[in-house]
Amino acid sequence: MAVDSPAPAAAQVYALLVSADLTTIGLLADALQQLATSTMVCKDVPTALRLLNKRKFEAVVVDLQLGEETRTILERTRLSPSNRTTVTFAVVGNQGETEAAFAAGSNFVLDRPLSATSIGRTLKAAYGLIIRERRRYFRCPVTIPATIRGEGTEGQVQCESVNISEGGMALTTSIPLRPGAQVGVQFTLPGRATELFAESEICWYDEKGRAGLQFLSLAPHQKSGLQDWLSRKLEEMLPESVTNKFRKAQ
């Protein structure tokens, strides 16, 4: 029998599960693992809130059985700079909890009593959203030529990319680049014929000749093309059993 390899770190999906009930934890952690999701379990509200302030999660699952304070987790998730668009789930036991969960910002609810079937059905419905959320922060390792030109450069500077995301790219260059400088970057994605151009800002530069660029503007059709390319690369990195679920969820 073939066994899927784990997803590379760059493609890993992360979930925060907040519950103190061992049965709930077991069922949800197993279901998330089947979707190549690394799950961090937290059994109290204060610790969960600290984690939301420190880490990025593609999914947050909150068991309202912990008490009314758990709604704060859902509310704070929506206020978190890095987790405000995270896909959220609430484990509920009655209609009142369902209404409270949606009012606090939950995207989905999981009704008690939980079962592998019911959890799987909800996760399947949500999986497309989870993958899109991962893509927003996905940094795809790729080595391609890039050209930058603008503030602080004399003519065109030939560079080589290290990785690329929706919001920017890291690259290596033979000349120093000043953080804060405004530049334009041109590059062509592997397998694509159209060259992309993005107005960008140098975010950082180190002594090894590596720099980080944040895209400030990208033509809508080019942005769409970059998102599509990143989605395909992310899908290629996921285990086959997961990509099959992903295709069904689209």
Number of C-alpha atoms within 10 A of each C-alpha: 3 4 8 12 11 14 21 13 8 14 23 17 26 20 23 23 24 26 23 15 12 10 12 18 19 10 15 21 19 13 18 20 15 15 21 22 21 17 21 15 16 18 17 14 19 13 11 21 18 10 15 21 15 11 12 20 26 25 26 25 24 27 24 20 16 16 9 10 13 23 24 15 23 25 16 17 25 19 14 17 12 17 22 18 18 23 25 28 24 29 23 22 17 10 10 9 19 20 13 16 26 17 13 19 21 25 16 19 22 21 17 12 10 16 16 11 10 14 17 17 12 14 22 18 16 20 21 17 20 23 20 17 19 23 24 16 17 23 21 21 15 16 15 15 16 21 17 21 17 17 16 13 15 8 10 13 15 16 22 18 21 19 17 22 19 19 18 18 22 22 21 21 19 12 12 16 21 17 16 13 16 19 22 19 23 16 18 14 19 11 7 11 8 12 10 19 20 21 19 24 23 21 17 16 19 13 7 10 14 20 23 23 26 20 20 14 14 16 12 9 10 15 17 13 16 20 17 13 18 21 18 12 16 23 20 13 18 22 18 15 13 19 17 12 17 21 11 12 14 11
